[in-house]
Amino acid sequence: MKRYFIALNLTVVLLLTNSCATNPVTGKRDIMLVSEGQELAMGKESDPQIVASLGLYNDPKLQSFITEKGKAMAAVSHRPDLPYEFKIVDSPVINAFAVPGGYVYFTRGIMAHFNNEAEFAGVLGHEIGHITARHSAQQQSKSMLAQVGLIAGMVVSPQFGQFAEAAQQGLGMLFLKFGRDDERESDRLGVEYSTKIGYDAQEMAGFFHTLEREGEKSGAAEIPNFMSTHPSPGERYETVSKLAAQAKQKLNATNLKVNRDSYLRMIDGIIYGEDPKQGFVENNVFYHPVMKFQFPVPAGWALQNSPQQVQMAPKDGRALMILTLAQGTSLEAAAQQVVQGNQITVLESKQVSVNGLPAFAMVAEQRPQQQQQQQQQQTQVIRALIYLIQYGGNIYNLMGITTANDFNSFANVFSGPMQNFRQLTDPDKLNRQPARIRIKPVTQSGTLQQALTSYQSRSADMQDLSILNGMELNDRVEKGMLIKTIQH
């Protein structure tokens, strides 16, 4: 054992000695086990998965805008030679993120919440900053060192992820979660880069108020600074405000752009919230107008929808339901693919009919291998109820997954969506249109609420509209000023 630890320590020392690289941003030597070539490969591998999982938002003018600004900013960054790509993904979530090698993504949700080009430019610079400072590569290097040191931790219920390819991809992307120091450094770089291409970085600070208000609206509990991977929005506002003032002075920047009206006109018509054609929940029923099916959602369960799959789970996380498209041209072939792909043992199986649709039902288990049992004494047997349903030229795979001990408690819950899967025929659901943001001029000076009321905005939308406009409802607006409204 002593010889083993000596060898292990020597391995770590050699890795630390031979794997240092100069950080492009700080100029300091960092422990780096990931080369630039590996970064590029990681990005190329991740990009198709991200696009398949979230989908791209089809808006040529917005895509042209972010590509133009992205390339301009990349050119003044610390790593101008990377093959950057900038994409808008079709998600209502307010988010932007980057992966190694130069891939930057904005959701349509965050594009809808920006109120000028300068806000966008600040966040763009922040994401490019993660790439130029090699934050992803650093996180990956730390992960690799942890594995060498045999201190790799476990994710809660990792065995559930073995049933879902997307979940496995999610575990593989954990290195994208940055620490507070990385976020602060990227905020600083966002200010620097956006100022260099002529934008007022003070607007980036203001956008943190929008994020803070959105978090309060959703009822998210405030996370203490020392517990959070991100600094609090309030802290970031103060810090970025100071950095913006310093950048103006350092770069002797004058006549910095905000470009509010041009940005608002550009996002006129952008989809707001969920897009019904991708599927939506109403009165505890999930509807998919394009694929023309529906099924009930278990009471109290959260649902997450993406182009690849629908996931549902209770708040305590003791079970998981997944809907995906199965491979195979017949129910028998699809069942074989599911069994082989998930390495499960079938306990029961039978052909059934689900509301007139041919289907195949299975109860199956996945047991840990002997080596896993020795390493992870607490690993439990996983049991799943699986329905394969043939409909509309597709075979739908509905899985309900939990531990063998809990299976009897969830069996009836799993059966509800599976046995009530059916064709969607309701014209109202089939023809449901998304809400869109419409840009309107203020017709008479007054408060934002008065201006919104003049356009027959719904009272239920007022809070959302105040956040969307980056204003309070009692803030004054002047005649001719452009504002966002929601068209249902």
C-alpha positions as CSV (number, residue, x, y, z in Angstrom):
1,M,0.0,0.0,0.0
2,K,2.9,2.4,0.8
3,R,4.4,1.7,-2.6
4,Y,1.0,2.4,-4.2
5,F,0.7,5.8,-2.6
6,I,4.3,6.7,-3.5
7,A,3.6,5.9,-7.1
8,L,0.3,7.9,-7.0
9,N,2.1,10.9,-5.5
10,L,4.8,10.7,-8.2
11,T,2.1,10.6,-10.9
12,V,0.4,13.7,-9.5
13,V,3.8,15.5,-9.2
14,L,4.6,14.7,-12.8
15,L,1.3,15.9,-14.0
16,L,1.7,19.2,-12.1
17,T,5.2,19.6,-13.3
18,N,4.6,18.9,-17.0
19,S,1.1,20.4,-17.4
20,C,1.5,24.1,-16.7
21,A,0.4,26.6,-19.4
22,T,0.3,30.4,-19.6
23,N,-3.2,31.8,-19.1
24,P,-4.0,34.0,-22.1
25,V,-5.8,36.6,-19.8
26,T,-3.7,36.7,-16.7
27,G,-0.3,35.8,-18.2
28,K,0.2,33.5,-15.2
29,R,1.1,29.8,-15.3
30,D,-1.9,27.6,-14.6
31,I,-2.1,23.8,-14.1
32,M,-3.6,22.8,-17.4
33,L,-4.2,19.2,-18.4
34,V,-6.3,20.2,-21.4
35,S,-4.6,21.4,-24.5
36,E,-6.1,23.9,-26.9
37,G,-6.6,21.2,-29.4
38,Q,-8.6,19.2,-26.8
39,E,-10.6,22.4,-26.0
40,L,-11.6,22.6,-29.7
41,A,-12.5,18.9,-29.8
42,M,-14.6,19.3,-26.6
43,G,-16.5,22.2,-28.3
44,K,-17.1,20.3,-31.5
45,E,-18.4,17.3,-29.6
46,S,-20.7,19.3,-27.3
47,D,-22.2,21.6,-29.9
48,P,-24.3,19.0,-31.8
49,Q,-25.6,17.7,-28.4
50,I,-26.6,21.2,-27.3
51,V,-28.3,22.0,-30.6
52,A,-30.1,18.7,-30.6
53,S,-31.2,19.1,-27.0
54,L,-32.4,22.7,-27.2
55,G,-33.0,23.4,-30.9
56,L,-32.0,26.6,-32.7
57,Y,-34.3,29.6,-32.8
58,N,-35.0,30.5,-36.4
59,D,-34.5,34.3,-36.8
60,P,-32.0,35.3,-39.5
61,K,-31.8,39.0,-38.4
62,L,-31.1,38.1,-34.8
63,Q,-28.6,35.4,-35.8
64,S,-26.8,37.9,-38.1
65,F,-26.7,40.4,-35.3
66,I,-25.1,38.1,-32.7
67,T,-22.6,36.7,-35.3
68,E,-21.5,40.2,-36.3
69,K,-21.1,41.4,-32.7
70,G,-19.5,38.2,-31.6
71,K,-16.9,38.3,-34.3
72,A,-16.1,41.9,-33.5
73,M,-15.7,41.1,-29.9
74,A,-13.7,38.0,-30.4
75,A,-11.2,40.0,-32.5
76,V,-10.4,42.3,-29.5
77,S,-10.3,39.4,-27.0
78,H,-7.3,37.6,-25.6
79,R,-7.8,34.6,-27.9
80,P,-8.8,36.1,-31.3
81,D,-7.7,33.1,-33.4
82,L,-10.3,30.6,-32.0
83,P,-13.0,29.5,-34.5
84,Y,-15.9,31.2,-32.6
85,E,-19.5,30.3,-33.3
86,F,-22.5,32.2,-31.9
87,K,-26.0,30.7,-31.8
88,I,-29.5,31.4,-30.4
89,V,-31.1,28.3,-28.9
90,D,-34.9,27.9,-28.7
91,S,-35.4,28.0,-25.0
92,P,-37.5,30.4,-22.9
93,V,-35.1,30.2,-20.0
94,I,-33.1,33.4,-19.4
95,N,-29.6,32.2,-20.0
96,A,-26.4,32.4,-21.9
97,F,-23.5,30.0,-21.8
98,A,-20.3,29.0,-23.5
99,V,-18.4,25.8,-24.1
100,P,-14.6,25.3,-24.8
101,G,-13.3,26.1,-28.3
102,G,-15.3,29.2,-29.0
103,Y,-19.0,28.2,-28.9
104,V,-21.3,30.8,-27.3
105,Y,-25.1,30.3,-26.9
106,F,-27.9,32.7,-26.1
107,T,-31.4,31.6,-25.4
108,R,-34.3,33.4,-27.0
109,G,-35.5,34.0,-23.4
110,I,-32.5,36.2,-22.6
111,M,-32.6,37.9,-26.0
112,A,-36.3,38.9,-25.1
113,H,-35.2,40.4,-21.8
114,F,-32.4,42.6,-23.1
115,N,-33.5,46.2,-23.6
116,N,-30.6,47.5,-25.6
117,E,-27.5,46.3,-27.5
118,A,-25.2,47.3,-24.7
119,E,-26.8,44.9,-22.3
120,F,-26.4,42.1,-24.8
121,A,-22.7,43.1,-25.5
122,G,-21.9,42.9,-21.8
123,V,-23.2,39.4,-21.5
124,L,-21.6,38.4,-24.8
125,G,-18.2,39.7,-23.4
126,H,-18.8,37.7,-20.2
127,E,-19.3,34.4,-22.1
128,I,-16.4,35.1,-24.4
129,G,-14.4,35.7,-21.2
130,H,-15.1,32.2,-19.9
131,I,-13.5,30.9,-23.1
132,T,-10.5,33.3,-23.3
133,A,-9.7,32.7,-19.6
134,R,-9.9,28.9,-20.2
135,H,-12.3,28.4,-17.3
136,S,-13.8,25.2,-18.8
137,A,-10.3,23.8,-19.4
138,Q,-9.4,24.6,-15.8
139,Q,-12.4,22.9,-14.4
140,Q,-11.8,19.9,-16.5
141,S,-8.1,19.8,-15.4
142,K,-9.3,20.0,-11.7
143,S,-11.6,17.1,-12.4
144,M,-8.9,15.0,-14.0
145,L,-6.6,15.7,-11.0
146,A,-9.3,14.7,-8.6
147,Q,-9.7,11.4,-10.4
148,V,-6.0,10.7,-10.3
149,G,-6.2,11.4,-6.5
150,L,-9.1,8.9,-6.2
151,I,-11.3,11.5,-4.6
152,A,-14.0,11.7,-7.3
153,G,-17.4,12.2,-5.7
154,M,-20.8,10.8,-6.6
155,V,-23.8,12.5,-8.1
156,V,-27.1,11.8,-6.4
157,S,-28.9,8.8,-7.9
158,P,-26.5,8.6,-10.9
159,Q,-28.0,5.2,-11.9
160,F,-31.2,7.1,-13.1
161,G,-29.0,8.8,-15.7
162,Q,-28.1,5.5,-17.3
163,F,-31.6,5.3,-18.7
164,A,-31.4,8.7,-20.4
165,E,-28.8,9.7,-23.0
166,A,-29.4,13.4,-22.4
167,A,-28.9,12.9,-18.6
168,Q,-25.6,11.3,-19.3
169,Q,-24.6,14.2,-21.5
170,G,-25.6,16.5,-18.7
171,L,-23.3,14.7,-16.3
172,G,-20.5,15.0,-18.8
173,M,-21.0,18.8,-19.0
174,L,-20.6,19.4,-15.3
175,F,-17.3,21.2,-15.9
176,L,-19.3,24.1,-17.3
177,K,-20.3,25.1,-13.8
178,F,-17.9,27.9,-12.8
179,G,-16.9,29.2,-9.4
180,R,-17.4,32.7,-8.1
181,D,-13.9,33.8,-8.9
182,D,-14.4,32.7,-12.6
183,E,-17.7,34.5,-12.7
184,R,-16.1,37.7,-11.4
185,E,-13.2,37.4,-13.9
186,S,-15.7,37.0,-16.7
187,D,-17.7,40.0,-15.5
188,R,-14.5,42.0,-15.7
189,L,-13.7,40.7,-19.2
190,G,-17.3,41.4,-20.3
191,V,-16.8,45.1,-19.3
192,E,-13.5,45.2,-21.0
193,Y,-14.5,43.6,-24.3
194,S,-17.9,45.4,-24.6
195,T,-16.2,48.8,-24.0
196,K,-13.5,48.0,-26.6
197,I,-16.1,47.6,-29.3
198,G,-17.8,50.8,-28.3
199,Y,-20.7,49.8,-25.9
200,D,-21.5,51.4,-22.5
201,A,-20.8,48.6,-20.0
202,Q,-22.8,50.3,-17.4
203,E,-25.9,48.8,-19.1
204,M,-24.5,45.3,-18.3
205,A,-24.6,46.3,-14.6
206,G,-28.3,47.3,-15.0
207,F,-29.2,43.9,-16.5
208,F,-28.3,42.3,-13.2
209,H,-31.4,44.0,-11.7
210,T,-33.5,42.3,-14.3
211,L,-32.0,38.9,-13.3
212,E,-32.6,39.7,-9.6
213,R,-36.2,40.6,-10.2
214,E,-36.8,37.6,-12.3
215,G,-35.5,35.4,-9.5
216,E,-37.7,37.1,-7.0
217,K,-40.8,36.6,-9.2
218,S,-40.1,32.9,-9.6
219,G,-40.0,32.6,-5.8
220,A,-36.4,31.3,-5.7
221,A,-34.9,31.5,-2.3
222,E,-32.0,33.9,-2.0
223,I,-28.7,32.0,-1.8
224,P,-26.1,33.5,0.5
225,N,-23.0,34.7,-1.3
226,F,-20.7,32.1,0.2
227,M,-23.0,29.3,-0.9
228,S,-23.5,30.4,-4.5
229,T,-21.3,29.7,-7.5
230,H,-22.4,33.1,-8.8
231,P,-21.9,36.4,-6.8
232,S,-25.3,37.9,-5.9
233,P,-26.9,40.2,-8.5
234,G,-26.6,43.1,-6.1
235,E,-22.9,42.5,-5.6
236,R,-22.4,42.1,-9.4
237,Y,-24.2,45.4,-10.0
238,E,-21.9,47.3,-7.7
239,T,-18.8,45.7,-9.0
240,V,-19.6,46.0,-12.7
241,S,-20.6,49.6,-12.3
242,K,-17.2,50.4,-10.9
243,L,-15.4,48.4,-13.6
244,A,-17.4,50.2,-16.3
245,A,-16.3,53.6,-15.0
246,Q,-12.7,52.4,-14.8
247,A,-12.8,50.9,-18.3
248,K,-14.1,54.2,-19.8
249,Q,-11.2,56.1,-18.1
250,K,-8.6,53.5,-19.0
251,L,-9.6,53.2,-22.6
252,N,-10.4,56.9,-22.9
253,A,-13.7,55.8,-24.3
254,T,-16.2,58.4,-25.3
255,N,-19.6,58.4,-27.1
256,L,-20.2,54.8,-26.0
257,K,-23.3,53.2,-27.6
258,V,-26.5,51.9,-25.9
259,N,-28.7,51.5,-29.0
260,R,-32.0,50.9,-27.3
261,D,-34.5,51.5,-30.1
262,S,-32.6,49.6,-32.8
263,Y,-32.4,46.5,-30.5
264,L,-36.1,46.7,-29.6
265,R,-37.1,46.9,-33.2
266,M,-34.9,43.9,-33.9
267,I,-36.6,41.6,-31.4
268,D,-40.2,42.7,-32.4
269,G,-42.1,39.4,-32.8
270,I,-39.7,37.2,-30.8
271,I,-41.5,34.3,-29.1
272,Y,-42.1,34.9,-25.4
273,G,-42.3,31.9,-23.0
274,E,-43.0,28.4,-24.0
275,D,-43.6,27.7,-27.7
276,P,-46.8,25.5,-27.9
277,K,-45.6,23.7,-31.0
278,Q,-42.8,22.1,-28.9
279,G,-45.4,20.9,-26.4
280,F,-47.1,22.5,-23.4
281,V,-48.8,21.7,-20.1
282,E,-52.3,22.9,-19.4
283,N,-54.5,21.6,-16.5
284,N,-52.0,18.8,-15.7
285,V,-52.0,17.5,-19.3
286,F,-49.1,17.6,-21.7
287,Y,-50.1,18.4,-25.3
288,H,-47.9,18.1,-28.4
289,P,-49.6,19.9,-31.3
290,V,-47.1,18.9,-34.0
291,M,-46.9,15.2,-33.1
292,K,-50.6,15.2,-32.1
293,F,-50.5,13.3,-28.8
294,Q,-51.4,14.0,-25.2
295,F,-51.0,12.4,-21.8
296,P,-51.6,13.4,-18.1
297,V,-48.8,14.7,-15.9
298,P,-48.7,13.2,-12.4
299,A,-50.1,15.6,-9.8
300,G,-47.3,17.7,-8.2
301,W,-44.6,16.5,-10.6
302,A,-42.4,19.0,-12.4
303,L,-42.0,18.6,-16.1
304,Q,-39.0,19.6,-18.3
305,N,-39.5,19.6,-22.1
306,S,-36.9,19.6,-24.8
307,P,-36.8,18.5,-28.5
308,Q,-35.2,15.2,-27.5
309,Q,-37.3,14.2,-24.5
310,V,-39.8,15.0,-21.9
311,Q,-38.8,14.4,-18.3
312,M,-41.1,14.4,-15.2
313,A,-40.2,14.0,-11.6
314,P,-41.6,14.5,-8.1
315,K,-40.0,17.1,-5.8
316,D,-38.4,14.5,-3.6
317,G,-36.5,13.1,-6.6
318,R,-37.4,9.5,-5.8
319,A,-38.6,8.7,-9.3
320,L,-38.3,9.8,-12.9
321,M,-40.4,9.5,-16.0
322,I,-39.0,10.0,-19.5
323,L,-40.7,10.2,-22.9
324,T,-38.4,9.7,-25.9
325,L,-38.7,8.3,-29.5
326,A,-37.6,4.7,-29.6
327,Q,-35.5,3.2,-32.3
328,G,-36.8,0.3,-34.4
329,T,-39.4,-0.3,-37.1
330,S,-41.5,-2.6,-34.9
331,L,-42.5,-2.8,-31.2
332,E,-40.4,-5.9,-30.9
333,A,-37.3,-4.3,-32.4
334,A,-37.8,-1.2,-30.3
335,A,-38.1,-3.3,-27.1
336,Q,-34.9,-5.1,-28.0
337,Q,-33.1,-1.8,-28.5
338,V,-34.3,-0.5,-25.1
339,V,-33.2,-3.7,-23.3
340,Q,-29.8,-3.8,-25.0
341,G,-29.1,0.0,-24.8
342,N,-29.9,0.2,-21.1
343,Q,-28.4,-3.2,-20.1
344,I,-31.6,-4.2,-18.3
345,T,-33.2,-7.5,-17.5
346,V,-36.9,-8.0,-18.4
347,L,-39.0,-9.3,-15.5
348,E,-42.4,-9.1,-17.2
349,S,-43.5,-8.2,-20.7
350,K,-46.8,-8.3,-22.7
351,Q,-48.4,-6.8,-25.8
352,V,-51.2,-4.3,-24.8
353,S,-53.4,-1.7,-26.4
354,V,-53.4,1.9,-25.3
355,N,-56.5,3.8,-26.4
356,G,-56.6,1.7,-29.6
357,L,-52.8,2.1,-30.2
358,P,-50.6,-1.0,-30.4
359,A,-48.2,-1.1,-27.5
360,F,-45.7,-3.3,-25.6
361,A,-45.3,-3.1,-21.8
362,M,-42.3,-4.3,-19.8
363,V,-41.1,-4.3,-16.2
364,A,-37.3,-4.4,-16.1
365,E,-34.4,-4.1,-13.7
366,Q,-30.9,-2.9,-13.8
367,R,-28.6,-4.3,-11.3
368,P,-25.1,-2.9,-10.5
369,Q,-22.3,-5.0,-11.7
370,Q,-20.2,-6.9,-9.1
371,Q,-17.4,-4.4,-9.3
372,Q,-19.8,-1.5,-8.8
373,Q,-21.3,-3.3,-5.8
374,Q,-17.9,-3.6,-4.2
375,Q,-17.1,0.1,-4.8
376,Q,-20.5,1.5,-4.0
377,Q,-22.1,-0.5,-1.3
378,Q,-25.2,1.7,-1.2
379,T,-26.0,1.4,-5.0
380,Q,-29.6,0.1,-5.3
381,V,-31.4,-2.0,-7.8
382,I,-33.3,0.1,-10.3
383,R,-36.7,-1.0,-11.6
384,A,-38.6,0.5,-14.5
385,L,-42.0,0.3,-16.0
386,I,-41.7,0.7,-19.8
387,Y,-44.4,1.3,-22.4
388,L,-43.6,1.3,-26.1
389,I,-46.5,2.9,-28.0
390,Q,-46.8,2.9,-31.8
391,Y,-48.5,6.0,-33.2
392,G,-48.3,8.3,-36.2
393,G,-45.3,6.6,-37.7
394,N,-43.3,6.7,-34.5
395,I,-42.7,4.5,-31.5
396,Y,-42.9,6.4,-28.2
397,N,-40.9,5.1,-25.3
398,L,-42.4,6.0,-21.9
399,M,-40.3,5.0,-18.9
400,G,-41.0,5.2,-15.2
401,I,-37.9,4.7,-13.2
402,T,-37.3,4.3,-9.4
403,T,-35.6,1.9,-7.0
404,A,-36.9,-1.6,-6.6
405,N,-37.9,-0.8,-3.1
406,D,-40.0,2.1,-4.2
407,F,-41.4,0.5,-7.4
408,N,-44.7,-0.6,-5.9
409,S,-45.3,2.9,-4.6
410,F,-44.9,4.5,-8.0
411,A,-46.3,1.8,-10.3
412,N,-49.8,3.3,-10.5
413,V,-48.3,6.8,-10.9
414,F,-46.2,5.6,-13.8
415,S,-49.2,3.8,-15.4
416,G,-51.3,7.0,-15.5
417,P,-49.5,8.8,-18.3
418,M,-48.7,5.5,-20.1
419,Q,-52.2,4.1,-20.2
420,N,-53.8,7.5,-21.0
421,F,-51.4,8.4,-23.8
422,R,-53.8,9.2,-26.7
423,Q,-54.2,11.0,-30.0
424,L,-54.7,14.8,-29.8
425,T,-57.7,16.0,-31.7
426,D,-58.8,19.2,-29.9
427,P,-58.5,22.1,-32.5
428,D,-57.8,24.6,-29.7
429,K,-54.7,22.7,-28.6
430,L,-53.6,21.8,-32.1
431,N,-53.7,25.4,-33.3
432,R,-52.4,27.1,-30.1
433,Q,-50.1,30.0,-31.0
434,P,-47.1,31.3,-28.9
435,A,-47.1,34.6,-27.1
436,R,-44.9,37.1,-28.8
437,I,-43.2,40.4,-27.8
438,R,-44.5,43.4,-29.8
439,I,-42.7,46.7,-29.7
440,K,-45.1,49.7,-29.4
441,P,-44.6,53.5,-29.1
442,V,-46.0,55.2,-26.0
443,T,-49.0,57.2,-27.2
444,Q,-49.1,59.6,-24.2
445,S,-46.6,60.5,-21.5
446,G,-47.3,58.9,-18.2
447,T,-46.4,55.8,-16.3
448,L,-45.3,52.5,-17.8
449,Q,-48.5,50.9,-16.5
450,Q,-50.7,53.5,-18.1
451,A,-48.9,52.9,-21.4
452,L,-49.3,49.2,-21.2
453,T,-53.0,49.5,-20.3
454,S,-53.5,51.7,-23.4
455,Y,-52.5,48.6,-25.4
456,Q,-55.0,46.4,-23.6
457,S,-52.2,44.5,-21.7
458,R,-53.6,41.9,-19.4
459,S,-53.3,42.6,-15.7
460,A,-51.8,39.1,-15.2
461,D,-48.9,40.2,-17.5
462,M,-48.1,43.5,-15.8
463,Q,-45.3,42.1,-13.5
464,D,-43.7,40.2,-16.5
465,L,-43.9,43.3,-18.6
466,S,-42.3,45.5,-16.0
467,I,-39.4,43.1,-15.8
468,L,-39.2,42.7,-19.6
469,N,-39.0,46.5,-20.0
470,G,-36.4,46.8,-17.3
471,M,-38.6,49.3,-15.5
472,E,-41.1,49.6,-12.6
473,L,-44.8,50.0,-13.4
474,N,-44.8,53.5,-11.9
475,D,-41.7,54.7,-13.8
476,R,-42.4,57.6,-16.2
477,V,-42.4,57.0,-20.0
478,E,-42.5,59.7,-22.6
479,K,-44.6,59.9,-25.7
480,G,-42.9,58.2,-28.6
481,M,-40.7,56.0,-26.4
482,L,-40.7,52.3,-27.5
483,I,-41.9,49.7,-25.0
484,K,-42.4,45.9,-25.0
485,T,-45.9,44.4,-24.9
486,I,-47.0,40.8,-25.0
487,Q,-49.3,39.6,-27.8
488,H,-51.2,36.4,-27.0
